[in-house]
């Protein structure tokens, strides 16, 4: 008997605002320092909310957002901040110990 695997997409799990917030917070915490996990999370959340809506809120083209938030993307900081704001998030600083 062979096992069948399906592609897993985080978007399917982002069903509530709480799910979305917890997912983004976990990605912020676990990012390796290069922004790759944060970029991926923003792309997942934007797709869950509707990329066209996020594009309209940021004033950026939908295709540009897909490209910027893709694994190969390298969005400018202003793009990341526009997406964060459009998604209804607010970043804050927390002092870590050690």
Secondary structure, 3 states (H helix, E strand, C coil): CCCCCCCCCHHHHCCCHHHHHHHHHHHHHHCCCCCHHHHHHHHHHHHHHCHHHHHHHHCCCHHHHHHHCCCCCCCCHHHHHHHHHHCCCCCCCCCCCC
